[in-house]
């Protein structure tokens, strides 16, 4: 600040074009409270151009470092802008003479290629400046033709209290893991697999929460790949829980192989590492050519995670998870049917002269609910949410499904820890340590 003026990028902005604000305007037009700060209207003094910045290149101070300034200085590029009055005479603007504003990619960005748009001098005839950013996918002698417009096509806003629920779920994950580690009788193969799955769920939710609060500066790319690794690992653990429960229920007297858990570990982490290696390879081999924008994972561009807001994400995300989810549903059905038959046979031996629709076996139904949670059946609801989201539909039921997804750790804690048998085991373990 000099004499109530503001200096930005070697441009002195007078006091009448500056102001203090205590909010930030979001892309959807809403305002989010922020620490009181100074802003200046630099675009009223010099032409501005908004250029996208991948999330992985954002520094701790909010600046973007992806080599753009160096490339601009080296190539000395220009933009070809058509006057907004529709005349055919175009003006050339050198990027070195313009103020470059950097903006993050968004979850549902749509690329408009160089042959599908016209840049006007106002740059805001059909799109507001906050609704798009330019992305030069390469710097060469043909630079004006190598710029795409990235249109923020949809706003992937989180539901209210999403991350508050997620943090409570993480605490419940830790408590569930602690109980299963503390009680020896719960540290069987199923218990160990459950601990593995909850650890994966905790890490995924932790990284997403840290990303939401902008605490992954300089770690965005690594965090994205780690999140994918543990998300696949979680689904694999749930599959082995489903398989093991089905196998135990099929033959109650069969002995488990000595190294079952070790075998499951090899499959879980081997498969997860292979899947993660595939998306790393895809990003590194084809990621520089954004002609492949639609079907690439592009970890670290719009978020510290891979892009899952397109139909192409079935290749590397929803497709594999759908296959694992169908496997869990089949295992649940094969496990539940024999249990139901046994319960039905036992009822025949009980003398109940008065039977009403209210006389149901609450313990049996509670057991089926626990089984469905353990075997990941409820996760199939996420695919319903995904389909409706891509179709542009929204209703309270889908919001409820999303809340169940974010707070699943709370559900697991209630179903597996907050019950009489677990309390009994916990009290026995405490008495045994005295």
PEKA-V22205 format. One line per field, one symbol per residue. phi: phi as a letter, one per 20 degrees, with the letter a starting at -180 (. if undefined). A space follows every 10 residues. Layout:
# PEKA-V22205
phi->???
This chain:
# PEKA-V22205
phi->.clmdcdclm dedfffdcad cdbceefenf ddfbfgbdcc effedbgdce cfcggfdeef enfdccnfff ffffelfcdd degfenfefd dddfffddee decffdgdfc edffedbcee fflbfdcfff ebbecefadb feggeddded effbdeeffg mgefffffff ffgfffffff ffeffeeeff ffffgfffff ffffffffff ffelddgmcf ffffffffgf fffgffffff ffffffffff cfefefgfdg ffffgfffff ffffffffff ffffedffdf fegfdeflfn eeaeaefcec fffffccffg ffffffgfff ffffefffff ffffffffee ecfddcfeed efffffffff ffffemffff ffffffffff enebbgffff ffffffdfff fffffddebf ffffffffff ffef
